[in-house]
Amino acid sequence: MKKLLFILVLLSAQLLPHLAIADPQSKSFSHWSIEDRSAAGTFTIALRELTVLTPPADSRALPDIWREHLAKNVVVSDENSCLLIRSTTIPSAQGYARAKLEWQCQQPVTALKISVDIMFDHVASHVHFANYHLGTGNRRENLFTASQRNHQLWLSMTPDNKVQDSGPVLATYLRFGFEHILIGLDHVAFLLTLLLLPGSWKTRLWVITGFTLGHSVTLSLSALGQVTPDIDFTEALIGLSIALVAIENITAGSSSRKLAAITVAGILAVLGAMSLITGPHLPLPAMLGLSLFCYCYLQLSSSVERAIRMRPVITSLFGLIHGFGFASVLMEVGLPASSNIKALLGFNLGVELGQIFIVAVFLGLGAVTSKTLKGRDSFPRDLLSASLCSLGVYWFLQRLYF
């Protein structure tokens, strides 16, 4: 009971001030078409992201603000700066802004420098995914962040004056997948939550393997167009998965397990009932299904040993959800039609390498901490699990309702 109260107090302390944590979903996309002496980019962003660019007295429409922001902060150059000849707002899906920018270069492009300096000074965690469609039908991807605002494209010309990428597809997508998981704060938080439950190296290896198998299946199915997930729902469930595993870390084998299961299930059922009044953010049957799943899941952890035995299976199920999250970015960026399997393999390998790196860092820090505390690490582990629980709850509610 004391541990459950501890969680609730920490949740209240962090959620009331709105967490003051940057939203890891802050992202934008661009699709580029590069020809002999020209380049054009179509940039897309959620309207909610643009509010940070808008002064209170600004009467301009958000799509126009987006177009003007791009025109000032996106630069294309070869040996000399290419000339921006046109910038226009274009129709987009509801809730999004889209603009197209076009440049004319003085000579055939061979070494093209792309500078994307958008949003980063307003939202430090913002990431921009750029997909280049080249004249030969090939594609290339770049990830722009606050610390990496410039990329160089090494291109060559075919005999019929078509632009082609000089870089290998597998290596390009491998790097893209590696970078993607490193900046995916919610996926990193989930990996950390998984590793906080005590267990041997062998047990943790099975847990990480289960997560890998799960997300590899849905990543592949989604990226190849076999399954089309609801992205908003998927992102919300990723937050819920973090909260659930964190609660299990604290309550497994304790007397507060049943109360925690009832509390979580009850809150989800109430949120489902509220959807009948506030609108169907998530249908009532889906919320009731989540409520029942969470209750059963937390009730199964009657002991720490049983929780450890169950974790590889449960992690595989949660991995299916996280795979849809990985795929949402890959689907937006796209796969090259001529090498889609190779690109998908590279992206998946990049995600796995990033995951191995993250796990190695966490386990190394955990070993140092355990040695320092000499067996007195249960309270710090519970404290970190409670913090991750509050973070997961915040993401679940923010992504579901805002």
Disulfide bonds with the S-S distance in Angstrom:
Cys82-Cys105 2.06
